[in-house]
Amino acid sequence: MVTNRHYGWLLIGLILLMSCAQDEGVGDRYRAEQMYYHAGRMYRTLQIDPGTFDPERSRQVRGSFRRIIEAYPVSSLDQDSGYDADVRSELLTITGMSRLSIADLFFREGQTDSAVAVYRQVIQDYQEHRSIGSRAQYSLAMVYQSADRWPEAVTAYEALLEKYPPFQQTPEQPDESILNIPGYVAAAYLSRGDSARAGDYFQKARDYLSSVITRWPETPTAQMAQNHIVNTYIRQQRWSSAVAALESLAVMIPAGDDPPDALFVMATLCSDRLGDLDRALGIYEDMLQQYPGSEKLSRAILAIGQLYFQRGDLDGARQFFGRVIEEYPRDAETGASAQYALALSYEFEGDWNKALNEFRWIVDNYPGSPEAFAVPNHILEHYRQYGEEELAQTAYQQALRIYNDIVAKNPDSPGAFQGQWYIAQSHILMTSWEQAAAALEQLIQDYPQSQQILPALISLGEIYELHLGKIDRALGTYQTILRLAPRSPYAGIAAERIGRLQKALP
C-alpha cells in the first residue's frame, strides 16, 4: 500500500531527477558554447589574416569544430533527447554551424568534393532547422558555381527557393537573397554569355516576383519584389520596360516627405537611356511641386540644371547649379557636383578664366570630394588640349605635388588610392609612359583589394603594349586580369588582346 508519505517522497524524487536533467542540459549547452567560442576564434584568425591560412592550420581548426560534433552528434539531439526545447535548439545550432564551418574550410582548401559532401549531409540532417539548412543549401549552390559546375549550381539554387521560401509567417521581413534567386540565376546565365537561357530565367523571375506581389499586396515585400523586377529589365537593357516598372514601384511606396528613389532612377533612364529629356525634366519638376520641403530636392535641381546643359541652355543651367550651392549648403556631395558642372559650363562657353575660378573654388570649398580630386588633372588636360605647353608643364608639376601630398599624408585611405590613380593619369596626359607605368605598378602593389584594380591593369597593359613595346609585360598584365576576374568584362578585353599579341609573336 502506497501512503501519502510515499507519494511525497516519489514526488520529491521526480523533481530532483528533472532538476538534474535540466542542470545537465544547461551544462552541456555551456560546454558546447565554450568549445564553439574557442574554435570560432581560431577560424576568425584565419579569416582576418588570409596570410596565415595553410592546410595544417585549417586541419587544426576543423578538428576543433569536429570535437563539438563528436560530443553532441545530431542523432543525440532528437525530440527524445531529454533536453528542453531551448537547450536542444541551441545545441542543434552550435553543431550545425560547426559542420558548416568545416565545409567552408574544406572549400577554402580547394577540397570541393569534401565540402559538397558535408553540405549535403547538413541539408539532410537539418531539414527542420531552417537557418542551418538554408545556409547549407545556399553554400552548396555557391560552391558548385565557384567550381564551374553550373548545371549543379542551378539545381541547388532552385532547390533553395523550393525548400526554403523567403517567407515564413509574415511578408514584412522576407529573406531577400532567396527572393531574388531566379533573378540571380538569370544574371549568372547572362554573364556566362548564354543570353537565351538568361532571357528565360529573367521572365521566370518576373513571373515569380509578380506572384509575390499578388500574394502580398501593399507590403514592403511587394515593393522589394517590384524593385527586383525593375532590375531584371535593367540587366536586359530593356529601358522602356524598366521605366514602366519603376513607375509602378513609385506608386507602391507610401506617400512621405521625400520623393522615392524610384523617381530619380526613372528620370535618369529617360534622359540617359531613352534620350527623352522632356519626360525626365517633367519628372524632376513634379518632384519640386510635390515635395517642397525635401532635402533630396538638391539632387532634382542639379539634374534639371544638367538637362538644361544638355539642351545647350547654359544660362538656365547655371541658375539651377547656383540654386543647389546656395539653398543646400550642407549637402556637400551634390554641391561639389553642381560647382563642377558650373565650371564646365563656362569652359564649354569658352570663358576659361571664369571656369578656372570655379574649378579652384571646388578645391577650396569641397576638399576631399571626387570633383576636387579631378580638378588638377582637368586643368592639365585643358592646357594640353589647347596646345599651351608651358602652362601645361606648370599644371603637370602642380598636379603631381598635390596628388603626391595626398598619398603621403594618408597612405592607407581611399583618397590615397585616388591620388595614386591621378598621378598615373597626369603622366599619361603628358605622354610620360615610363613614369605612368611605374605609377600604375605602385598602385597595383599598394592597393590590391581596390575595386579599380582591373581598370588600372588594363591601362598598364595598354602602356606596355602600345607605348613601351614591352610585349611580355603586356601579356603578363592581361593574364593577371584573367586570373583575378575571369568572368568580368575586363577579362574579355584582356583575352582578345592576349590572342592578338600571341599571334604577332615570332
Backbone hydrogen bonds, N-H to C=O, Kabsch-Sander energy under -0.5 kcal/mol:
donor,donor_aa,acceptor,acceptor_aa,energy
3,T,1,M,-0.6
7,Y,3,T,-2.2
8,G,4,N,-2.1
9,W,5,R,-2.0
10,L,6,H,-2.7
11,L,7,Y,-2.7
12,I,8,G,-2.3
13,G,9,W,-2.4
14,L,10,L,-2.4
15,I,11,L,-2.4
16,L,12,I,-2.4
17,L,13,G,-2.5
18,M,14,L,-2.6
19,S,15,I,-2.5
20,C,16,L,-2.5
21,A,17,L,-2.3
22,Q,18,M,-2.5
23,D,19,S,-2.7
24,E,20,C,-2.6
25,G,21,A,-2.4
26,V,22,Q,-2.6
27,G,23,D,-2.6
28,D,24,E,-2.7
29,R,25,G,-2.4
30,Y,26,V,-2.3
31,R,27,G,-2.7
32,A,28,D,-2.8
33,E,29,R,-2.5
34,Q,30,Y,-2.4
35,M,31,R,-2.5
36,Y,32,A,-2.7
37,Y,33,E,-2.4
38,H,34,Q,-2.2
39,A,35,M,-2.4
40,G,36,Y,-2.9
41,R,37,Y,-2.1
42,M,38,H,-1.8
43,Y,39,A,-2.2
44,R,40,G,-2.7
45,T,41,R,-1.5
46,L,42,M,-1.3
47,Q,43,Y,-2.0
48,I,44,R,-3.0
49,D,45,T,-2.0
52,T,49,D,-2.4
53,F,50,P,-1.7
54,D,52,T,-0.6
58,S,54,D,-2.5
59,R,55,P,-2.3
60,Q,56,E,-1.9
61,V,57,R,-2.3
62,R,58,S,-2.7
63,G,59,R,-2.4
64,S,60,Q,-1.7
65,F,61,V,-2.0
66,R,62,R,-2.6
67,R,63,G,-1.9
68,I,64,S,-0.8
69,I,65,F,-1.6
70,E,66,R,-2.5
71,A,67,R,-1.8
72,Y,68,I,-1.9
76,S,73,P,-1.9
77,L,74,V,-1.6
81,S,78,D,-1.8
88,R,84,D,-2.7
89,S,85,A,-2.4
90,E,86,D,-2.3
91,L,87,V,-2.7
92,L,88,R,-2.5
93,T,89,S,-2.1
94,I,90,E,-2.4
95,T,91,L,-2.7
96,G,92,L,-2.4
97,M,93,T,-2.8
98,S,94,I,-1.9
99,R,95,T,-2.1
100,L,96,G,-2.2
101,S,97,M,-2.2
102,I,98,S,-2.0
103,A,99,R,-2.2
104,D,100,L,-2.7
105,L,101,S,-2.4
106,F,102,I,-2.4
107,F,103,A,-2.4
108,R,104,D,-2.4
109,E,105,L,-1.8
110,G,107,F,-1.5
111,Q,106,F,-2.6
112,T,110,G,-1.5
115,A,111,Q,-2.1
116,V,112,T,-2.8
117,A,113,D,-2.3
118,V,114,S,-2.0
119,Y,115,A,-2.6
120,R,116,V,-2.6
121,Q,117,A,-2.0
122,V,118,V,-2.4
123,I,119,Y,-2.5
124,Q,120,R,-2.0
125,D,121,Q,-2.5
126,Y,122,V,-2.1
127,Q,124,Q,-0.7
129,H,126,Y,-1.3
130,R,128,E,-0.7
132,I,129,H,-0.5
133,G,129,H,-2.9
134,S,130,R,-3.0
135,R,131,S,-1.0
136,A,132,I,-2.4
137,Q,133,G,-2.3
138,Y,134,S,-2.5
139,S,135,R,-2.8
140,L,136,A,-2.4
141,A,137,Q,-2.0
142,M,138,Y,-2.2
143,V,139,S,-2.6
144,Y,140,L,-2.3
145,Q,141,A,-2.3
146,S,142,M,-2.8
147,A,143,V,-2.1
148,D,145,Q,-1.6
149,R,144,Y,-3.3
150,W,148,D,-0.7
153,A,149,R,-1.9
154,V,150,W,-2.6
155,T,151,P,-2.0
156,A,152,E,-2.2
157,Y,153,A,-2.7
158,E,154,V,-2.6
159,A,155,T,-2.1
160,L,156,A,-1.9
161,L,157,Y,-1.9
162,E,158,E,-2.0
163,K,159,A,-3.1
164,Y,160,L,-2.3
168,Q,170,T,-0.6
175,D,166,P,-1.6
176,E,174,P,-1.1
179,L,175,D,-2.4
180,N,176,E,-1.7
181,I,178,I,-1.9
184,Y,180,N,-2.8
185,V,181,I,-2.6
186,A,182,P,-2.2
187,A,183,G,-2.4
188,A,184,Y,-2.2
189,Y,185,V,-2.3
190,L,186,A,-2.1
191,S,187,A,-2.4
192,R,188,A,-1.4
193,G,190,L,-1.6
194,D,189,Y,-2.3
195,S,193,G,-1.2
198,A,194,D,-2.3
199,G,195,S,-2.5
200,D,196,A,-1.9
201,Y,197,R,-2.5
202,F,198,A,-2.7
203,Q,199,G,-2.0
204,K,200,D,-2.1
205,A,201,Y,-2.7
206,R,202,F,-2.2
207,D,203,Q,-2.5
208,Y,204,K,-2.4
209,L,205,A,-2.9
210,S,206,R,-2.5
211,S,207,D,-1.8
212,V,208,Y,-1.7
213,I,209,L,-2.1
214,T,210,S,-2.3
215,R,211,S,-2.0
216,W,212,V,-2.5
219,T,216,W,-0.6
223,Q,219,T,-1.6
224,M,220,P,-2.5
225,A,221,T,-2.8
226,Q,222,A,-2.4
227,N,223,Q,-2.3
228,H,224,M,-1.9
229,I,225,A,-1.9
230,V,226,Q,-2.2
231,N,227,N,-2.0
232,T,228,H,-1.8
233,Y,229,I,-1.7
234,I,230,V,-2.2
235,R,231,N,-2.6
236,Q,232,T,-1.3
237,Q,234,I,-1.4
238,R,233,Y,-2.8
239,W,237,Q,-1.2
242,A,238,R,-2.2
243,V,239,W,-2.5
244,A,240,S,-2.2
245,A,241,S,-2.3
246,L,242,A,-2.3
247,E,243,V,-2.1
248,S,244,A,-1.7
249,L,245,A,-2.1
250,A,246,L,-2.6
251,V,247,E,-1.4
252,M,248,S,-1.4
253,I,249,L,-1.2
263,L,260,P,-1.5
264,F,260,P,-0.8
265,V,261,D,-2.3
266,M,262,A,-2.4
267,A,263,L,-2.4
268,T,264,F,-2.3
269,L,265,V,-2.5
270,C,266,M,-2.1
271,S,267,A,-2.2
272,D,268,T,-3.2
273,R,268,T,-0.5
273,R,269,L,-1.6
274,L,269,L,-2.0
276,D,270,C,-3.1
277,L,275,G,-1.2
280,A,276,D,-1.9
281,L,277,L,-2.8
282,G,278,D,-2.2
283,I,279,R,-2.1
284,Y,280,A,-2.1
285,E,281,L,-2.5
286,D,282,G,-2.1
287,M,283,I,-1.6
288,L,284,Y,-1.7
289,Q,285,E,-1.4
290,Q,286,D,-2.6
291,Y,287,M,-2.5
294,S,291,Y,-1.6
297,L,294,S,-1.1
298,S,295,E,-1.5
299,R,296,K,-1.4
300,A,296,K,-1.0
301,I,297,L,-3.0
302,L,298,S,-2.1
303,A,299,R,-2.2
304,I,300,A,-2.3
305,G,301,I,-2.2
306,Q,302,L,-2.2
307,L,303,A,-2.1
308,Y,304,I,-2.3
309,F,305,G,-2.2
310,Q,306,Q,-2.3
311,R,307,L,-1.6
312,G,308,Y,-0.6
312,G,309,F,-1.5
313,D,308,Y,-2.3
314,L,312,G,-1.4
317,A,313,D,-2.3
318,R,314,L,-2.6
319,Q,315,D,-1.6
320,F,316,G,-1.4
321,F,317,A,-2.4
322,G,318,R,-2.6
323,R,319,Q,-1.7
324,V,320,F,-1.9
325,I,321,F,-1.9
326,E,322,G,-2.6
327,E,323,R,-3.0
328,Y,324,V,-1.7
331,D,328,Y,-1.3
332,A,330,R,-1.5
335,G,331,D,-2.4
336,A,332,A,-2.6
337,S,333,E,-1.5
338,A,334,T,-2.5
339,Q,335,G,-2.6
340,Y,336,A,-2.3
341,A,337,S,-2.4
342,L,338,A,-2.3
343,A,339,Q,-2.2
344,L,340,Y,-2.4
345,S,341,A,-2.0
346,Y,342,L,-1.4
347,E,343,A,-2.1
348,F,344,L,-3.1
349,E,345,S,-1.5
350,G,346,Y,-0.7
350,G,347,E,-1.1
351,D,346,Y,-2.5
352,W,350,G,-1.2
355,A,351,D,-2.1
356,L,352,W,-3.2
357,N,353,N,-2.0
358,E,354,K,-2.2
359,F,355,A,-2.6
360,R,356,L,-2.4
361,W,357,N,-1.8
362,I,358,E,-1.3
363,V,359,F,-1.3
364,D,360,R,-2.0
365,N,361,W,-2.6
366,Y,362,I,-2.9
369,S,366,Y,-1.8
373,F,369,S,-2.0
374,A,370,P,-1.7
375,V,371,E,-1.3
377,N,373,F,-0.5
378,H,374,A,-2.3
379,I,375,V,-2.5
380,L,376,P,-1.9
381,E,377,N,-2.8
382,H,378,H,-2.2
383,Y,379,I,-2.0
384,R,380,L,-2.2
385,Q,381,E,-2.4
386,Y,382,H,-1.8
387,G,384,R,-1.3
388,E,383,Y,-2.4
389,E,387,G,-1.5
392,A,388,E,-2.4
393,Q,389,E,-2.6
394,T,390,E,-1.8
395,A,391,L,-2.6
396,Y,392,A,-2.5
397,Q,393,Q,-2.1
398,Q,394,T,-2.2
399,A,395,A,-2.6
400,L,396,Y,-2.4
401,R,397,Q,-2.1
402,I,398,Q,-2.3
403,Y,399,A,-2.8
404,N,400,L,-2.6
405,D,401,R,-1.9
406,I,402,I,-1.8
407,V,403,Y,-2.2
408,A,404,N,-2.5
409,K,405,D,-2.1
410,N,406,I,-1.7
413,S,410,N,-1.8
416,A,413,S,-0.8
417,F,413,S,-1.2
418,Q,414,P,-1.9
419,G,415,G,-2.7
420,Q,416,A,-2.6
421,W,417,F,-2.5
422,Y,418,Q,-2.6
423,I,419,G,-1.8
424,A,420,Q,-1.9
425,Q,421,W,-2.1
426,S,422,Y,-2.4
427,H,423,I,-1.9
428,I,424,A,-2.2
429,L,425,Q,-2.6
430,M,426,S,-1.4
431,T,428,I,-1.7
432,S,427,H,-3.0
433,W,431,T,-1.3
436,A,432,S,-2.3
437,A,433,W,-2.7
438,A,434,E,-2.2
439,A,435,Q,-2.3
440,L,436,A,-2.3
441,E,437,A,-2.6
442,Q,438,A,-2.2
443,L,439,A,-2.2
444,I,440,L,-2.6
445,Q,441,E,-2.1
446,D,442,Q,-2.6
447,Y,443,L,-2.2
450,S,447,Y,-1.4
453,I,450,S,-1.3
456,A,452,Q,-1.7
457,L,453,I,-2.5
458,I,454,L,-2.4
459,S,455,P,-2.5
460,L,456,A,-2.4
461,G,457,L,-2.8
462,E,458,I,-2.2
463,I,459,S,-2.0
464,Y,460,L,-2.5
465,E,461,G,-2.6
466,L,462,E,-3.4
467,H,462,E,-0.6
467,H,463,I,-1.7
468,L,463,I,-1.9
470,K,464,Y,-2.1
471,I,469,G,-1.2
474,A,470,K,-2.2
475,L,471,I,-2.9
476,G,472,D,-2.3
477,T,473,R,-2.3
478,Y,474,A,-2.5
479,Q,475,L,-2.5
480,T,476,G,-1.6
481,I,477,T,-1.4
482,L,478,Y,-1.6
483,R,479,Q,-2.0
484,L,480,T,-2.5
485,A,481,I,-2.7
488,S,485,A,-1.6
491,A,488,S,-0.8
492,G,488,S,-1.0
493,I,489,P,-1.5
494,A,490,Y,-2.8
495,A,491,A,-2.8
496,E,492,G,-2.0
497,R,493,I,-2.1
498,I,494,A,-2.5
499,G,495,A,-2.4
500,R,496,E,-2.0
501,L,497,R,-2.7
502,Q,498,I,-2.7
503,K,499,G,-1.6
504,A,500,R,-1.3
505,L,501,L,-0.9
